[in-house]
Structures are given as C-alpha cells and as structure tokens.
C-alpha cells in the first residue's frame, strides 16, 4: 500500500488570474491578465510530500526557500515577483522541519 502525506512548508499568495488562467487566452494574454488583475487569492499552502512506498519512504520537496520572503533576494527589475507573495520562515523549510521529525529522518530513502 502506498501512503502520501502532504506537509506544509509555508504560504504563497498570487493573483486570481495566475491561479486560474482563462482558457481562451494564450501564454502572453495570460501573463497580461495577471498584471491587470487587482484581486489576490487567499494564502495557499506550499507543500512537500512524504511518500511511503513498499520500496521505501521518499520525500518530494515542491517547496520554496525562506530567502524568497526576504526583501532584495529576488531581482526587483522583474515585475513578475511583485505579482506573487511567498511567506516561508526559515524553520518551515523542508530541511529544518525534517530534522524535527526525529526517527522519520532515518527512514527516508536517499535517492
């Protein structure tokens, strides 16, 4: 049996047009929609996944770094970074959180 556990590692906010793009718009039109959109979605979880498989336990990190939350880390000239808000505390990253899981750490397969 395979078990998948989602583990929250922070929060992200984005514009509604970024969360759900209009089907009738192409790639450039969807980007324009994001910049025109004034509405933000509620904070969404940033997740990693622990997969418990018959061959072992695997941690799939789909998270982000706390550095993205620090002013000046991302280039200010790129307007896209003003359309997203990442909030990850250093203790929420997978590495520090992983260390607090105790015996789980030894059970993860190193691949």
Residue pairs with C-beta under 8 A, 6 or more apart in sequence:
1 54
2 51
2 52
2 53
2 54
3 51
3 52
4 49
4 50
4 51
4 52
5 49
5 50
5 52
6 45
6 47
6 48
6 49
7 47
7 48
7 49
7 50
7 94
7 97
8 45
8 46
8 47
8 92
9 46
9 47
9 48
9 61
9 63
9 64
9 88
9 92
9 93
9 94
9 97
10 45
10 46
10 63
10 64
10 66
10 69
10 86
10 87
10 88
10 89
10 92
10 93
11 43
11 44
11 45
11 46
11 86
11 87
11 88
12 43
12 44
12 45
12 46
12 64
12 84
12 85
12 86
12 87
13 40
13 41
13 42
13 43
13 44
13 84
13 85
13 87
14 40
14 41
14 44
14 83
14 84
14 85
15 34
15 37
15 39
15 40
15 41
15 83
16 37
16 39
16 40
16 41
17 30
17 33
17 34
17 36
17 37
18 34
18 37
18 83
18 84
19 41
19 44
21 30
21 33
22 29
22 30
22 33
25 33
34 80
34 83
35 79
35 83
40 85
43 87
46 62
46 63
46 64
46 86
46 88
47 62
47 63
48 59
48 60
48 61
48 62
48 63
48 94
49 59
49 60
49 62
50 57
50 58
50 59
50 60
50 104
50 108
51 57
51 58
51 59
51 60
55 109
56 107
56 108
56 109
57 104
57 107
57 108
57 109
58 108
58 109
58 111
59 94
59 98
59 108
61 94
63 88
63 93
63 94
64 86
64 88
65 88
65 93
66 88
66 89
66 90
66 92
66 93
67 73
68 74
68 86
68 88
69 86
69 87
69 88
69 89
74 81
75 81
90 96
91 97
98 104
98 105
98 108
99 105
